[in-house]
Amino acid sequence: MKRNSVAVVGAAETTEMGRIPNVSVMGLHADAALNALKDAGLKPTDIDGVATAGASPVELAHYLGITPTYADGTSVGGCSFMLHVRHAAAAINEGLCNTVLITHGESGRSRVGAGGRFGGGGGSSLSGQFEAPYGPVGPPSMFTIPVLRYMKTNGVTEEDLAMVAVVQREWAALNPRASFKEPITVDDVLDSRMIAWPFRMLMCCLVTDGGGALILTSAERAKDFPQKPVYILGTGESVETPMVSQMEDFNSSKAFRVSGKKAFDEAGIKHSDVDHLMIYDAFAHLPLYGLEDLGFCKPGEAAGFINERNTAIGGKLPLNTNGGGLSYMHSGMYGMYAMQESVRQLRGIAPAQVPNAKISIAHGVGGMFAASGTIVFSNEKG
């Protein structure tokens, strides 16, 4: 992709977030979409490309009255929306469409019209045949498989995992829309209910309702929109395995490494250029993997990096400044919310604004290290 050739010109989340028992999944998609359209000063008829996961792009286009020339229904879990941004940028550059709407909506808590869970396939799927019979049920127990090896290899403690949640709660305290804002300590995290060793409740993501939407167009057109453009500098994506037990290395995510390197190479940036970072944090260990696999820390050094408050308020690498999936919100597929915070930071309107932020990275995971997407954003055209 050409650097700075595509920009985000509209960005918004749903009007309400947290518990929304009176709105269906498609209603959440539509609410986020209409808010993003308003942000960009557009109407549904101005859109000629749609992308979504968790719902069908056909249903989305029909519901909003859009006739697209480009549609993307890529669904690889919570990072799907990073992949949608990557694909939309390529489509715009190729002339397949001009203006793409990417939506997310999920009734993760209220389960209004939510349908089945991500993964599907039941007992005939690979995980259904080769993992489920041995006991893991859902992300809390599946993610324990790699994290226990990671902790043993790197000497990472429960206190280290707890510190991830503590620092992100500090960021959440500055965000009026965050689900949880009360300060917590390492002891509070370790005293919270055990879910699946080593995860306590406060190390696990929230379960909420909500959504978000982005609108992308060419950088040439971006100057004509009401909001400050946020340019796409680089993108990456990869997948590894549908079964967490089959990861190449429990201490590192191959999908993270491949996706991150692709995005950095495309953007032509160094790690020291990055002002702000969002790493998908469905559970407290994911920022540790992200920091190492993206190259911000050497293997085994991420826990110490966080303990030294490098990612905290006033630190040299502000991380998950909305409070993350642990304290801000997590409807099930969190990638959209990470990108929304990157956009807010680069527009200069974030509740916990990083001074003079020029480059932000949003990095996502899909499934249990099954997939990854990485987007490098900038507010400078270069």
N, C-alpha and C positions, 0 to 999 in steps of 0.2 A: 504494500500500500504506500502511496505517496504521503510523505509527512505533511501534516497540517492541511490536507486536501478536503477533509470532512470535519464538521463541527457539530456539537450539541447546541441546539438553539431553543429547546424547550425541555424542562425538567420539573417534575412534581411528584409528590406522593399523594395517597388518598387523603380526603378531607379529614377523616378520623383514622386513628390507628389504635391497636390494642385489642379491644373487644367490640366487635361490630356484629351483633346477632341478627340484625335486620337487613343485611346486604349479602347477596349471593356472590359467588366467585366472579361471574361475568359482570355483576354490578360493580365489584371492586376494580376490575380491569377498566371498565368504562369511566368510573369516577376518576381514577388516576389519569386516564387518557384525556378526559375533558379538562382536567386541571393543567396538564402539560400543554394542551392546545391553547388554552387561555394564556399560559405563560409565554408561549411563542407568538401569540396574536394570530392564530390560524383557526380554520374550520375543518371539520372532518373531510370535506370535499377537496381540501388542499393536500391531503395525504395520498401518496400513490405507492407506498410500501408499508407492509405490516409484518411484525415479528412478535412471537409470544411463545411461552411455555406454560404448562399447567392448564391451558385451554387451547382450543384450535384456532389458528389464524383465520380459518374460514368463518368460524363463529364470531370472532372479534370483528372482522371486516363487515360482516352482515349486520351485526348489532349496531355498529357505529355508522353504517351507511357509506362505507369506503369501498371503492372499486380499485384494487391495487394492480400494479403491473409487476409487483415483487412480493412474495410471501415466504416467510421462514418459520417453520414450526420445530426447529431444533430443540430437543429436550434431553439434556444430560444432567439434570439436577439443578442445584442452586446456582451454578455458574452459567447456566444457559443464556442469561441476559448479556454476559460479557461476550459470549460467542455471537449473539445477535448483533451487538455493536460492531464486531469485527466483520461479520458477513454483510451488514448494511453498508459499512464504509466501502467494502469491495463493490457492492452492487451500485452504489452511487457513482463511484469512480468509473465503473464499466458502462454507465448510462442506462442501467436497467430500470432506474427510478430516480426521482429527485428528492423526495422527502419521506423519510421512514419513521413510523411510529412503533416503538418497542414498549410493550406493556407487561406488567406483572400484577396479579391479584390473587390473593389466597386467603381462604377462610380457615386458617390453620387451627384456630382455637374454637370458633363456633361451629365449624364444619357445615356451613350453609351451602348446599349444592356443591360440595367439594369433590365428590367422586372418590376414586381410588387413590391410593398412595403412590408416590413415585417408585418406579422399579418394575412393578407388574410381573406377569409371567407365572405367578403362583408356584406350585410345587414342581412344575416342569422347567422353570428357569434354572440357570446354572447355580445361582445362590440357593434356590429352593432345593436343589438336589444335593449340593455339596457343602453348604454351610448351615442352613436352617436345621437339619437333623441333629446338629451338634449343639444347639441351644441359643445362639445369638438371635435376639429379637429386636430389630430396630437399631438406629444409630448409637444409642448409649452403650449397648453391649458390643456392637460390631467395631466401634472405634477403639475399644479397649485392646483389641488384638495388636495393632501396631504400637499404640502408645506405651504399653507395658515394656515392649522391647526397647523403644526409644528411651524410656526412663532408665532402664538397666544399663544400656550402652553408654549413655551420657551422664549418668549420675544425677538425673533430674528428680526432684522430690515432689511430694504432694504440695509442700509449701510453695514450690516454684509454680505449679499449676494454679494454685490459689492466687498468687500474686498477679497473674494475668487478669483474673476477674476483678481484683481490687483496683488495679490501675484503670481498667475500662469503666468501672463504676464512677471513678473520679471524673472522667470525661462526661459520662451520662448526667452527672449532677449539674452540668452547665447547659444541658439540652432540655428545654421545656417539654418537648414531645417524647422524651425517653420514658419507657415503661417503669423503670426503677431508677431512682435518683438518690436514695438514702446511702450514705457512706457505709462501706463494709471493710472489715479487716481480714487478714489471713485466717485468724481464729474463727471469724464468722463463717468463712467459706468451709473450713475444715469441720466445723460443728454442724453444718447443714446436712440434710438427710443424704445418706448414701444411696446412689442410684445404681451404679455398676462400677466396681473397683477399677480405677482409682477415682472415678468421677462422683463428686458430691453434687447436690442439686445446683449450687451456685457456680459450678463449673460447666453447667449445661445451658444450652440456649433457651430463650423464652419460647413460648408457643402463643402466637398472636394472630390477629386478623389485620390485613392491610394490603397495600400494593404501591406501585409507582410506575412512572412512564417517562421515556426519553424520546425526543424528536431530533433526528439527524438530517442534515442537508450538506450541500457542498460549502466549502469555506468561502467561495466567491459570493454565495448568496447570504452567508451568515451575517454580514455587516448590515443587512436590511432588516434584521429582526430586533425586537425591543430589548432583549436581554444580551448581556455580554457573552460572546461566543466562547465555548470551551472546545478546543481543538483536540483531535485524536492524533497523537504523536506516533504511537506504536501499539500493536495488538499481538496476542498470541493465544493459542489453544492447543490442547492435547487431551488424550484419554489413555488410561492404562488397563484397568481390569474392572469387571462388574463385581468381582469378589475380593473383599479386603484381604482375605487370607492368601491371595495370590499376588500380592504386591511384590515387585522385584526386591525391594528393601524396605523393611518396616521402619527404618530410621529416616527415610526420605521419600518424597513423592516424585516419581518420574514425570508424571503429568505436570506437576508444579515446575520442575526444572526446565522441561521443554517449553512450556507455555511462557514462563518468565523470560527465558533467554531470547525467545523469538521476539517478544515485545520490546525488550531492551535493545536488541540489535536493530530492530526496525526503527525505533525512536532515535537511535544514535546517542544515547545518554549514558552517563556514569551514575553509579550509586550516589555519589556526592551531590548530584544534581537534583535528587528527589527531596522535595520539601514536605511531603505528606503521603501517608500510606494507609490503605485500607486492606486488611487481610480478613477474609471470611472466617468468622469465629463461631461456628456452630457449637464447638466445645473448646475448652481452654487451651488444649494442646495445639490447635491449628495455627495460631500466630507464631508459635515456636518453629513449626515446620516451614511456614511461609517465610519468616525472616531468614532461615538458613537456605532454603531451596531457591529463593530469589537472589541470594548472594549478599544480603546485608550483614549476615553473621556467618562465621565459620561453623561447621558441624559441631553441635554440642554447646555452642556459646550463646544461643538465643535467650535461655532462661536468665543467665547472668546479665545480659543486655537489658532485659526488662526489669530485673531486680535493681539495677543501677539507675532506673527511672529515665532511660533514654527515650522511651516511648510515651512517657507521661507528660502532663502539662509542663511546658517549659523545656522539655527534652529536645534532643537534636533530631529525632525522627518521630514526630507525632503520629500515633497509630490508633486507628479506630476511634476517631474523635467524636463520633456520634454516640458512642457507648457500646457499639457493636451488637452482635446477636445475643450477647450475654446480658446486656442491660438496656439497649435501645429498643429493638424489636426484632423478631424472627418469626415469620409466618410459615416457614418451612423451606422456602427457596430465597435465600438472603441476598444473592448477588446484586439485585436491583438497588437495594438500600445502600450497599457499599458505594456503588457508582453515583447515587444521588448525593452522598456526602462529599465525594470527590468534586462533583460539579459545584456544590454549594461553596466548598473551600476556594475553588478557583474563581468563582463569581465574587467572593469576599462577603458572603452573607451567612456563613455557618454560625450557629449559636456559640460554638467553641472555635472561633476563627484563629487559624494559624497565620501570624503576621507575614505578609509578603509571599504567600504561597504561590508558586508559579508552575510547579510540576507535581502532579498527584498520580499515584498508581492505585488502581483497584484490582485486587487479585482474588479469584474465587475458586471454590471447590464444588464438585458435583458428586453426589453419592458419598461413599466412604473412600475418598481418594481416587474415585473412578475417573474423574475428569477435572479439567482446570481451564480457566480463562483469565487473561491478564490484559488490562487496558492502561496505557499511559496517556494521561490527559495533560493539557497545558492551556493557560490563558494567554499565551503569546504565540503569534502566528509564526515567528521565526523567519 
